[in-house]
Amino acid sequence: MPFVLLLLLVGTTPIGQIFYEKTKESLEGPRGEAFKNRPESPPPFLKFEKAEKIDLPDPFDVEMTLFEALLERRSRRSYSRDSLDLRELSNLLFAGQGVTKRRKKFLLRASPSAGALYPIELFIAVKRVRGLKPGLYHYSPSDHSIEYLRKDGKLWDRLYRASLWQRWVYDAAAVIIVSAVVDRTRAKYGERGWRYVLMEAGHTSQNLYLMATALGLGTVAVGAFADDEVSEILNVPGVYPLYLQPVGKLSR
Ligand SMILES: Cc1cc2nc3c(=O)[nH]c(=O)nc-3n(C[C@H](O)[C@H](O)[C@H](O)COP(=O)(O)O)c2cc1C
């Protein structure tokens, strides 16, 4: 396509449609346009060498059936001031991105992932979890632990503001920040990888919903937030925040 025509097209087409067009797969499959310009593969795991590591308790089986959890699942936005237990946080993170099977170098997870590349990274802003200092943590699926990244006296004010003052974000005992190292997937799938990563955030969020429901906790997927503000809170290059998932005990 001539350059001027392309500029004209880009100038008038809504950005979402350009995204759809540029990430399309054709019958050429991986030889197609969207698969060109792939970055180098980043490491498969984020490593925070200096962070204090906290082993999570083993995840436990829940009594609620899948069918009951599906029927019960709702977006809950009203939380009490009670703390979460570490076991509850452990189960939530396990449902989101926990390792459920080790197959050669692949650590297969509770949520599916294109090419088993697992771009999704879970960060946890902790306000009230028994046994944890308040602050920002990162989930390490390979050994089911969390890493304490930093204390941040303003964390809650910053998150509340970044969520455009959604009260349930402020009231939550913890907020799971579903994020992604998009280049893990782009390294294999080029620009189509963006679609896959967004889909994977959805899978992860649904697992968090179902586990929260089974544990009698409340959660809601929050997609409306100021991206740059959340990126600043995370402060990890190459990581894109995709969802905020506040969690709390249900208020009676
Ligand atoms: C992509 C996405 C973004 C959402 N963003 C928000 C949000 O920013 N704030 C909020 O309170 N709920 C948000 N929700 C929750 C929806 O409002 C909720 O799923 C919908 O009202 C249906 O209710 P239910 O989840 O209880 O079935 C979001 C849901 C999805 C799937």
The ligand as a Gaussian input file, in Angstrom:
#p B3LYP/6-31G(d) Opt

LIG

0 1
 C      -13.356000      -6.043000      30.954000
 C      -14.142000      -5.705000      32.203000
 C      -13.931000      -4.482000      32.813000
 C      -14.627000      -4.156000      33.973000
 N      -14.332000      -2.997000      34.620000
 C      -14.977000      -2.695000      35.754000
 C      -14.638000      -1.520000      36.476000
 O      -13.762000      -0.765000      36.115000
 N      -15.322000      -1.280000      37.619000
 C      -16.296000      -2.113000      38.095000
 O      -16.868000      -1.825000      39.140000
 N      -16.641000      -3.244000      37.418000
 C      -15.998000      -3.556000      36.278000
 N      -16.297000      -4.721000      35.630000
 C      -17.325000      -5.646000      36.162000
 C      -18.636000      -5.571000      35.397000
 O      -19.297000      -4.374000      35.698000
 C      -19.508000      -6.801000      35.737000
 O      -18.857000      -7.967000      35.323000
 C      -20.885000      -6.717000      35.073000
 O      -21.647000      -5.687000      35.622000
 C      -21.660000      -8.029000      35.180000
 O      -21.867000      -8.357000      36.531000
 P      -21.335000      -9.705000      37.191000
 O      -19.838000      -9.746000      37.045000
 O      -21.744000      -9.617000      38.631000
 O      -21.972000     -10.861000      36.491000
 C      -15.591000      -5.059000      34.482000
 C      -15.793000      -6.294000      33.855000
 C      -15.071000      -6.615000      32.752000
 C      -15.274000      -7.968000      32.117000

